[in-house]
Amino acid sequence: MDPAARDFLIRLLETPSPSGYERPIQDVVRAYFADFADRVTTDLHGNVIAAKNPSAKLRVMFAGHCDQIGMLVSHFNDNGFLHAQTIGGWDAQQLIGQRMTIWTAKGPLPAVISRKPIHLLTDEERKQVVKLEDLWLDIGAKTKDEAKELVRIGDPVTLQLGFQEMRNGLANSPAMDNKCGLWVVIEALRRAAKRDLKVAVFAVSTVAEEIGLRGAQTSAFGIDPQVGIAVDVTHATDCPTIDKRQQGEVNLGSGPVIVRGPNMNPVVVERLIGLAQQKELPHQLTASGKAQANDSNAIQINRAGVATGLVAIPNRYMHSAVEMISLDDIDRAADLLAEFVASLSGDEDFRP
């Protein structure tokens, strides 16, 4: 991974993007796309769509969602503490004791989220799984009026953002799901743009995936691709307590995952596998017998149907403050997608 691409990944990870509040990260994406795309547009839903060779007959769409799970301020109590709803799928236990940021009109505001200390919990409370309504945000305000001067109902909240590099090429950060996948589709277009492309390539920073694949649905309708590849994270199984018999063997650092199953077009899948083998790109395979809970689902059933693939990035500790990926895995995933579109003549038949 070259230094500029690495710096861009960190910038993505350090920019807030809870579902419904993606504008800051989309501004970053637009500026980066401008250096190598033929056309960059933003639709009414907020999806940023970059195109290379857009007039070609065969259209290929890459999708990586930019939104992250978060929270939404919903209530002030009389002592200046805040309560919030979740945006996307949280395990409330992951939130206890976390440093948070409230993204207000006046700028980022630090907060912590917690509950009654363990010393003060009753025996019955200690046995119970924590509920969201038992948690609160503390911004250090003394009164409701003071809190309301700083925060409005509906202000988004995220975990405190930050990138931390680790041993063996690994890194952790909140929102690796799916800013690392977003980085892959952007970087894939940048690499493909240097090649002699015979097809149109659209790289899309999709919105609102975490609340129902909404951005992929609308952007795919607008682009009307014949082929679509989504890039998202998948559960790494190389840590304790995960049953590999159902989840498969997925290791950080062993390459991106090519998913096989009914949500995927077999011609697209076999082409990805063949290119990975031909170009000696490390990769892994997993199986899924159902429609995926990511953008590949919405893309596959767009209009009259799209030949769809899914390239997944192994991720430990998904939907937590310490989501962990391999930097090598995302680098190889970008190479794989660039090789995929560079290999197309435009006359391929993707009917299964």
N, C-alpha and C positions, 0 to 999 in steps of 0.2 A: 504494500500500500504506500503510495507516494505521500510526502508530507502534506501537500495541499488537500488531498482527499481525506487524510486523517484529520486535519484541522476542520474540514467541513463536517465530518461526522460529529466531532465534539461540539461544534456550533449548533448542530441539530439537537443534540442531547441536552444542551444548556438553554434551549428556547422552549417556552411553555406551549402546550398544544392540547389541552383537554377538549374533548368532543364539544363542538359548538363554539369554540374559542380558538380556532386554528389560525387566525389571521397572522399572528407574529411569525409562526414558522413558515407559513406560505410566502411571506415577504422574503424570507431567507432563501427559500427554494427558487422563487422567481428570479432573484438576482443571480443565483448560481447557474440556472439554466440558460440565461441570456448569453453566456459566453460560447455556447456550442450548439444550441438548438436553432432550427430554421424559423420556428414560430413558438411563442409562449403565450397561452391564453388562460384566463380564469373564468370558469362558468358561474352561473348564478348561485350554485350550491357552495362554491368556494374551492372546488377542485382546481388545482393548477396542472395544466396539460402542456407538455413540451413535445414538439414534433420534429422529426428529422425525415426529410424526403416525403412530406405529407401527401403529395399528389399521386404516389404510386398506387397501383391497383390493389395489392395485398396489404392489409393493415394489421399490424401487430401492436397490441397494447400491453405495456408493463404497468402493474399497479402495486404501489406500496402505500399503506395508509399512514398519514402523518399524525393522527390523533392519539392521545394517550388517555388512560383512565384518570379520573380526578374527582373533585367534589364541587359543590355549589352551595354557597352560603344561603341559608334558608330562615335563620331565626337569631335574634339577639335576646339574651336574658338581661335582667335588671342590673346585674353586676358586671356587664361588659363582656361576658363569654358568648361565643358564637356556636351555633349548631349548623350542620350541613347535611345535604343529601349527597349520595354518591352519583358519579357519572361513570357508567360502565361497571364491570364485574369485580367488586372488591371482596376480599376476605377481611372482615372488620378487625380481626386480630392482627393483621399486618399493619394497621394504623396506630396501634397503641404506642405512645412514646415517640412518635416520629416528629422531626422538624418539617414544617410545611411552609408554603408560600401562598399568600392570597394575592391574586393579581387584580389590583384595584385601578381605578381611573387615575390615581395619583402615583401609581408605580407599585412595585412588589412590596408586600408587607409581610415580615416574618411572623410565624405563628407556630405553636406546638399543639399537638393533639394528644389527649390522654384521658384518663378516667381516675376514679378513686384509687389511691395506693393499695397495694396488696395487704398492708398491715390493717387497713380499715374495712376490708371485705369480710362479710359474714361467711361462715362455713358453706352455706348454700350458694352464695355468690361465687365463691371460688370454684365450684363445680360446674358453673354454667359457662357456655360459650358467650363471649362478649357480644353485645348488640350495638348497632350503630347509635341508637338513641342514648346509650350509656356513655358516649364519648363527647367531648367538646373541644373547641378550638380556643386557645388562649393567646391573645395578642398583647397582653399586658395592660389592657384598658381597665380603668377603675369603675366606669359606669356605662350604661347603655348609650347615653348621649355621646360619650367620647368615642365609643366603638363606631357609632353611626356617622361620625364625622370622617371616618377613615374608610369604611367599608359600606357597600350597598348590598341589599338582597340580590342574589344572582351573580355576585362576583365569583369567578372560578378559583379553585384551590388545587394545588398540586403538591406532591412530595417535594422537598427541597432538591433541586436539580443539581447534577454534578457527575462528572466522568472520572473514573478511577481505573488506571491500568494496573494489571496484576501479572503474576508470573506466567510463563509459557504462552505469551501472546493473548491472554484473556483480558477482559475488561468488564467492569460492572457500572451500571447507572440505572436510575429510574427511566422508564419509557424506552428501553431497548426494544420493547414491543410498542410500536413497530418502527422506530426511527432507524434501526439498523436495516430493516427491509426497505424503507424509503431510500436510504443511502444507496442500497444495491441498485434500485431501478434508475436512480439518477446517474450513478456512476456507470451503469451498463450503457445508458444512452450516450454518455460522454465518450466511452471507449468505442462504441459502435459508430459514432459520428466520424471517426477517423478512417473507417473502412468504406469500401465501395458498395454501398447498400443498394439493393434492388427492390426493397420493400419499404413501406412507410412504417416508422416506429414512433409510437406515442408513449412517453413515460408520464405517468400520472401520480401526483401526490394526492391521494384520495382522502376525503374527510369522513368523519362520523362512522368509521368501521365499528368502533367499540359499542355503538348504540344501535347496530342493525345493518351494517354493510351499505349504508345509504349513499355514500359518495361513489362507491364502485358502481352501484346501480345506475346513477344518473350520468356519470362520465362515460360508462360503456355505451349507454344509449346514444349519447352525443357523438362518440367516435365511430360506432358501429364497426368494431374490428371483426375480422374473420378468426383471428388467433389472439388469445389473451393469456398472459402468465402473471399470476399474483406472487408476490414475495412477502412472506410473513414469518413469524417465529413459530417454532414447534418445541415441545417439551424435550429437553435433554434428559436422558435416562441414566446418565453416568454418575448419579449421586444416590445416597441411601434411600430406601423405603419405596422406590418406584418399581412397579411390576413390569418387567420387560416383556413378559409373555403377551401382554396386550398392547403396550405402548411401543414395543420394538427396541432395537439397539441403536440409540442415538447418542453420539459422543461429541463433546466440544472439541474442535480442532481436527475432526475427521472429514470435514467438507460439508457443503450444503446438502440438504435432504431433498431428493426428488420423490414426490408422493405418487403412489399408484392407487387406483381405486375408481369407483363409479363417478366421482366428481371430475375426473380427469379424462382428457381425450388421449387414447392410447397412441395415436400417431405422434402427438406432441411429446408425450412421455418418452417414447422410444427414441425420438430424435434427441431429446435432452440427454438421455443415458448414453446414446451412441457418441455424441459430441464430447461428453465428459470423458469417456473412455479413449476416444481418438486423440483428444488434446491433453490427456493425462492429468485431468483435473480431479483431485480427490472429491468423492461424493458418497452419499449414503442413500439407501432406499428405505421408505416406510410404506405401510399399507393402511388405508382407511376405507372402511366399508360404508361410509355415510357422507352426506353433503357436509362440506367443511364450514366451520364457523368463522370464515374469513372471506376476503374479497373474491376468491376463486368461485365461491358459490354464486354470488350475484352476477359475475361475468359469464359463467357458463350458460345461464338461462336468459341472457340479454337477447331481446328481439327474437329472431328465429334460431338462436343458439350460437355459441362461440366455442371453437376448439380450445379447450382450457388446460393449462398446466399450473402446478403449484411448486415453487421452489421455496423451501423452508429453512430458516436459520436456527440451529440448535440453541436453546435458551434455558438456562437454569433459573429457577425461582421466579417464574412468570407472575406478573401482576404483584410485584413487591418492590421495595426500595433498592434491591440489590440484584436486579436482573443481570445475568452474566452471559456473555457470548465470547466467541473466538474471533479476533480480528482477521485471522487467516480465512475463516469460513465465509465472511462477507466479501472479502477480496475475491475469492474463488467463485462465489455466486455471481458477482458482477461480470467476471470473465465468461462464465457459462452463458449468461443471457446475451452478452455481446456476440459470442460465437454463434448462438442460435440464430439471431437475425442476420448476421453476416453470411451464414450458410444458405440462406433462402434465395431462390431465383425469382420467386413471385408466381411460379406456375404450380406450386405444390398442391396436392389434394389432401386435405386433412380430415376427410370423412372417415369415420372408424369402420 
